Amino acid sequence: MNQLKNFVSDNFKSLVIIFAFLVTMYAQHTANTAHIAELTSRCATLEAKIQDQYEKIDAIKLDKAVFEATMTQFTQMRGDLQEMRADIKELLKNRR
């Protein structure tokens, strides 16, 4: 027991430095673990937002495709109506 007291008294400064170092390492570990957990949750939130944006982009692409198909149909209908109008005018001219 006397040897332990002598060891502690002779090396008190070194023991305090080592203890302080260990406490600081533990505090940093705890802080880093909390920071990693926060970053992980932020990353998950951002990934969900990115996925939502991709879904919106896909919906816009689909809307664009539907719009283009509709415009093509309108163009075809317009051409058909002009042709029908010309035919009707021709029939009316021949009837007179």
Backbone as JSON, one array per atom type, in Angstrom:
{
  "sequence": "MNQLKNFVSDNFKSLVIIFAFLVTMYAQHTANTAHIAELTSRCATLEAKIQDQYEKIDAIKLDKAVFEATMTQFTQMRGDLQEMRADIKELLKNRR",
  "N": [[0.83, -1.19, 0.0], [1.99, 1.15, 0.68], [3.77, 1.49, -1.39], [2.06, 2.09, -3.51], [1.04, 4.59, -2.71], [3.4, 6.06, -2.8], [4.01, 5.81, -5.52], [1.79, 7.14, -6.67], [2.11, 9.71, -5.57], [4.62, 10.39, -6.59], [4.17, 10.36, -9.33], [2.0, 12.01, -9.82], [1.37, 14.26, -11.43], [1.68, 13.26, -14.06], [-0.24, 11.21, -14.0], [-2.61, 12.72, -13.7], [-2.58, 14.1, -16.13], [-2.84, 11.97, -17.95], [-5.34, 10.96, -17.13], [-6.96, 13.21, -17.69], [-6.6, 13.32, -20.45], [-7.85, 10.9, -21.23], [-10.49, 11.41, -20.42], [-11.08, 13.58, -22.08], [-10.84, 12.34, -24.59], [-13.01, 10.56, -24.42], [-15.13, 12.4, -24.25], [-14.91, 13.64, -26.75], [-15.43, 11.43, -28.37], [-18.1, 10.88, -27.68], [-19.33, 13.28, -28.51], [-18.74, 13.2, -31.27], [-20.11, 10.88, -32.01], [-22.76, 11.68, -31.58], [-22.87, 13.73, -33.46], [-22.5, 12.31, -35.83], [-24.84, 10.78, -35.83], [-26.72, 12.83, -36.15], [-25.98, 13.8, -38.69], [-26.52, 11.52, -40.19], [-29.32, 11.37, -40.0], [-29.99, 13.75, -41.28], [-29.01, 13.2, -43.82], [-30.69, 11.12, -44.59], [-33.1, 12.52, -44.71], [-32.52, 14.32, -46.79], [-32.12, 12.5, -48.88], [-34.72, 11.52, -49.12], [-36.02, 13.84, -49.98], [-34.7, 14.22, -52.42], [-35.54, 11.93, -53.81], [-38.26, 12.51, -53.97], [-38.15, 14.75, -55.63], [-37.17, 13.55, -57.97], [-39.39, 11.96, -58.58], [-41.26, 13.97, -59.12], [-40.06, 15.1, -61.38], [-40.27, 12.95, -63.14], [-43.05, 12.86, -63.35], [-43.5, 15.3, -64.62], [-42.21, 14.8, -67.04], [-43.91, 12.82, -68.02], [-46.3, 14.31, -68.23], [-45.45, 16.09, -70.21], [-45.09, 14.36, -72.35], [-47.71, 13.47, -72.73], [-48.9, 15.91, -73.4], [-47.54, 16.47, -75.81], [-48.46, 14.33, -77.38], [-51.18, 14.92, -77.44], [-51.13, 17.38, -78.76], [-50.2, 16.53, -81.24], [-52.35, 14.98, -82.04], [-54.31, 17.0, -82.2], [-53.26, 18.5, -84.29], [-53.47, 16.68, -86.37], [-56.27, 16.41, -86.38], [-56.96, 19.01, -87.05], [-55.94, 19.19, -89.62], [-57.58, 17.24, -90.82], [-60.09, 18.46, -90.48], [-59.77, 20.76, -92.07], [-59.51, 19.55, -94.54], [-62.02, 18.32, -94.73], [-63.6, 20.61, -94.75], [-62.79, 21.79, -97.13], [-63.69, 19.82, -98.87], [-66.46, 19.99, -98.44], [-66.97, 22.59, -99.32], [-66.34, 22.24, -102.0], [-68.3, 20.38, -102.72], [-70.58, 21.95, -102.35], [-70.13, 23.92, -104.29], [-70.31, 22.4, -106.6], [-72.93, 21.66, -106.52], [-74.48, 23.88, -107.07]],
  "CA": [[0.0, 0.0, 0.0], [2.92, 2.27, 0.76], [4.33, 1.65, -2.73], [1.03, 2.76, -4.31], [1.03, 6.01, -2.32], [4.63, 6.65, -3.33], [3.87, 5.87, -6.98], [0.84, 8.21, -6.99], [2.7, 11.01, -5.22], [5.74, 10.66, -7.49], [3.7, 10.5, -10.71], [0.67, 12.65, -9.77], [1.2, 15.13, -12.6], [1.5, 12.39, -15.23], [-1.53, 10.53, -13.86], [-3.66, 13.7, -13.96], [-2.56, 14.36, -17.57], [-3.41, 10.78, -18.61], [-6.78, 10.93, -16.82], [-7.59, 14.3, -18.44], [-6.58, 12.9, -21.84], [-8.88, 9.88, -21.41], [-11.8, 12.07, -20.31], [-11.24, 14.37, -23.3], [-11.11, 11.39, -25.68], [-14.38, 10.07, -24.26], [-16.03, 13.5, -24.59], [-14.88, 13.78, -28.2], [-16.12, 10.27, -28.93], [-19.54, 11.09, -27.47], [-19.75, 14.38, -29.39], [-18.67, 12.73, -32.65], [-21.19, 9.92, -32.2], [-23.99, 12.47, -31.71], [-22.79, 14.45, -34.74], [-22.71, 11.31, -36.89], [-26.27, 10.46, -35.83], [-27.41, 13.98, -36.74], [-25.7, 13.81, -40.13], [-27.23, 10.4, -40.79], [-30.74, 11.73, -40.15], [-30.05, 14.78, -42.34], [-28.79, 12.52, -45.1], [-31.93, 10.4, -44.91], [-34.08, 13.53, -45.1], [-32.15, 14.81, -48.12], [-32.39, 11.44, -49.86], [-36.17, 11.49, -49.34], [-36.34, 15.0, -50.81], [-34.2, 13.97, -53.78], [-36.44, 10.96, -54.42], [-39.5, 13.24, -54.27], [-37.87, 15.58, -56.81], [-37.13, 12.65, -59.13], [-40.77, 11.6, -58.91], [-41.88, 15.14, -59.76], [-39.5, 15.22, -62.73], [-40.9, 11.9, -63.95], [-44.43, 13.29, -63.63], [-43.42, 16.37, -65.62], [-41.9, 14.15, -68.32], [-45.14, 12.17, -68.47], [-47.2, 15.38, -68.66], [-44.94, 16.6, -71.48], [-45.37, 13.35, -73.39], [-49.15, 13.52, -72.97], [-49.15, 17.16, -74.11], [-47.07, 16.32, -77.19], [-49.38, 13.42, -78.08], [-52.42, 15.67, -77.65], [-50.9, 18.38, -79.81], [-50.13, 15.79, -82.5], [-53.73, 14.63, -82.41], [-54.98, 18.23, -82.61], [-52.74, 18.85, -85.61], [-54.1, 15.76, -87.31], [-57.69, 16.77, -86.46], [-57.04, 20.27, -87.77], [-55.77, 18.86, -91.04], [-58.8, 16.55, -91.27], [-61.18, 19.45, -90.57], [-59.52, 21.6, -93.25], [-59.81, 18.72, -95.69], [-63.48, 18.18, -94.78], [-64.14, 21.92, -95.14], [-62.55, 21.95, -98.57], [-64.61, 18.9, -99.55], [-67.82, 20.53, -98.34], [-67.02, 23.74, -100.25], [-66.35, 21.68, -103.36], [-69.63, 19.8, -102.95], [-71.53, 23.05, -102.47], [-69.9, 24.56, -105.57], [-70.83, 21.5, -107.64], [-74.39, 21.56, -106.38], [-75.09, 25.09, -107.61]],
  "C": [[0.88, 1.26, 0.0], [3.54, 2.54, -0.61], [3.36, 2.39, -3.64], [0.99, 4.25, -4.0], [2.27, 6.71, -2.88], [4.54, 6.81, -4.85], [2.96, 7.02, -7.38], [1.46, 9.56, -6.69], [3.84, 11.37, -6.17], [5.26, 10.98, -8.92], [2.33, 11.19, -10.8], [0.4, 13.48, -11.02], [0.93, 14.29, -13.86], [0.15, 11.68, -15.18], [-2.69, 11.47, -14.14], [-3.73, 13.98, -15.47], [-3.18, 13.19, -18.32], [-4.9, 10.71, -18.38], [-7.52, 12.01, -17.62], [-7.66, 13.95, -19.94], [-7.68, 11.88, -22.12], [-10.28, 10.48, -21.34], [-12.08, 12.88, -21.57], [-11.54, 13.46, -24.49], [-12.54, 10.87, -25.61], [-15.38, 11.16, -24.65], [-16.07, 13.7, -26.1], [-15.61, 12.63, -28.89], [-17.64, 10.45, -28.83], [-20.06, 12.18, -28.41], [-19.76, 13.93, -30.85], [-19.78, 11.74, -32.96], [-22.53, 10.65, -32.39], [-24.01, 13.2, -33.05], [-23.04, 13.51, -35.91], [-24.19, 10.94, -36.97], [-27.08, 11.59, -36.46], [-27.21, 14.02, -38.25], [-26.41, 12.66, -40.85], [-28.7, 10.73, -40.99], [-30.91, 12.8, -41.22], [-29.91, 14.15, -43.72], [-30.05, 11.77, -45.53], [-33.01, 11.37, -45.37], [-33.79, 14.04, -46.51], [-32.4, 13.76, -49.19], [-33.88, 11.33, -50.15], [-36.6, 12.66, -50.22], [-35.89, 14.79, -52.25], [-35.1, 12.98, -54.5], [-37.76, 11.62, -54.81], [-39.31, 14.11, -55.52], [-37.79, 14.73, -58.07], [-38.53, 12.24, -59.55], [-41.49, 12.75, -59.59], [-41.36, 15.32, -61.19], [-40.11, 14.17, -63.64], [-42.33, 12.26, -64.31], [-44.46, 14.38, -64.68], [-43.12, 15.78, -67.0], [-43.14, 13.48, -68.89], [-46.13, 13.2, -68.98], [-46.77, 15.94, -70.01], [-45.26, 15.64, -72.61], [-46.86, 13.36, -73.75], [-49.5, 14.78, -73.76], [-48.73, 17.04, -75.57], [-47.99, 15.41, -77.99], [-50.69, 14.14, -78.39], [-52.26, 16.69, -78.76], [-50.8, 17.7, -81.18], [-51.53, 15.43, -82.98], [-54.49, 15.87, -82.87], [-54.54, 18.65, -84.0], [-53.38, 17.97, -86.67], [-55.59, 16.1, -87.48], [-57.87, 18.06, -87.25], [-56.9, 20.04, -89.28], [-57.01, 18.17, -91.6], [-59.96, 17.52, -91.43], [-60.99, 20.36, -91.79], [-59.85, 20.82, -94.52], [-61.32, 18.56, -95.85], [-64.12, 19.49, -95.24], [-63.97, 22.15, -96.64], [-63.48, 21.04, -99.37], [-66.04, 19.43, -99.55], [-67.99, 21.72, -99.28], [-67.1, 23.25, -101.69], [-67.7, 21.09, -103.69], [-70.68, 20.9, -103.14], [-71.38, 23.77, -103.82], [-70.48, 23.7, -106.69], [-72.34, 21.42, -107.61], [-75.08, 22.75, -106.99], [-75.11, 25.12, -109.06]]
}
